Amino acid sequence: MAGYVYIVTNHKHGTLYIGVTSDLSGRIYEHREGMTPGFTSRYGCTRLVWYEEHERIIDAIQREKSLKRWLRQWKIELIESINPGWDDLYPRLW
């Protein structure tokens, strides 16, 4: 089963949330609609700014754990390496 690691935020250089899922479009939809109470709902993290696909969900989980240990600046640099304007990538998933 494939997996995705993703980062959502509330605005450019705002609060960052790193997650993992096997259904990226469905999971981001849940974040956008506030369907799951918790961190992302509390901080309004609805903008998908970075994601990475992995062939196996286990690899995506490992990558998520690794990214969560990164310094904030490294995460910002990762986002800006592919998305310098912090555009919402959700519409591009279709």
Secondary structure, DSSP 8 states (H G I E B T S, - for coil): --EEEEEEESSTT--EEEEEES-HHHHHHHHHHT-S-SHHHHHT--EEEEEEEESSHHHHHHHHHHHHTS-HHHHHHHHHHH-TT----GGGG-
